[in-house]
Amino acid sequence: MRLLFRMTQRLGSGAAVVGVVALVGLAGLPVRGSAADPPPAADFGLTVSPTRLVVGPDQINDVRHFTVSNRGTTPIDVEIGKRDFIANAQGTLLFQAHAAYSASNWVTVTPADFRLDSGAAQDVQVRIALPREPEPGDHQVALVFVVPAGTEKTTNIRVNRGVGAPVFIAVPGPIDTSTHIGGLHVPGFSLRGPLTFSTTVQDTGTVHRDFRGDGNRLAVSVRGQRIEFPDFTVVRGATREIDARWTDAPLWCICTASVSLTRADGSVQTATARVVILPLHLFGIAVATILVLLVGGRFVRRRYRAHIVAAATAYRSRHVDPGH
């Protein structure tokens, strides 16, 4: 999943502060050099590990940890905030105040702010305290590790940079992992491959569901092949749109493709789609080639017959007695 958030605050001096938070650490652009030289370190390089935290019902009382590292060349000050979020159809996590299933008031981080020298790392502890009678199932919050913009006034725009890591907390109780496939879509007719299969997966249960790693990915079955969708997570109450690319489609076929999903009760939901691959452009080329050969052959035969007739006429005029 990709987490992206922007916030702009207008300062009294007329300068603007822009916050940019991504799920991955921000680093400088690569600089070209000789093959023997190592790439130079970037000024800014904040990383957070792990990139997300999944807390099961039996882990709520455990202290969990993030490691925050400064891989840049300059010291940085880090502040940790908490943000509610929702997920859109592409899997991007969008910050939204008072989002459903919020756990922002349940989580405490220690330390909440610190300074990191170049090459240093800091352990951050995460503790969870559930409220009375919480609703069973997933509750979530994003921890945002932000490096505030400096106070220097060399430009009118200063950038807050940082990394966001989602935290999923599964409250004990009845758990429902139900998901639903919203059909399988592919062009019904195509002259050639590759083709793109698309589907939607809706989380109708009480916890998020991961489709990640070997054996757990969602896949399309077609002509005995398994076309896997990329790794993805669908969070509680969200719907994901995902695509899979059939890169080695055959030259022609009338194919039925299917995608299957095992429900929480063990039943299997299957969605199907039919696609016809018919290379009409190749047939057109073949027909045109045959016509050219036929016309050319006929022309050659006519030329040959005309040559034979002319040769026979010339022979008779020279060797046959006109009187006989």
Buried (B, 14 or more C-beta within 10 A) or exposed (E): BEBEBEEEEEEEEEBBBBBBBBBEBBBBEEEEEEEEEEEEBBEBBBBBEEBBBBBEBEBBEEEBEBEBBBBBBEEBEBBBBBBBBBBEEEBBBBBEEEBEBBBBEBBEBEEEEBEBEBEBEBEBEBBBEBEEEBEBBBBBBBBBBBBBBEEEEEEEEBBBBBBBBBBBBBBEEEBBBBBBBBEBBBEEEBEBBEBBBBBBBBBBBBBBBEBEEEEEBBBBBBEEBEBEBEBBBBBBBBBBBBEBBBEEBBEBBEBEBEBBBEBBEEEEEEBBBEBEBBBEEEEEEEEEEEEEEEEEEEEEEEEEEEEEEEEEEEEEEEEEEEEE
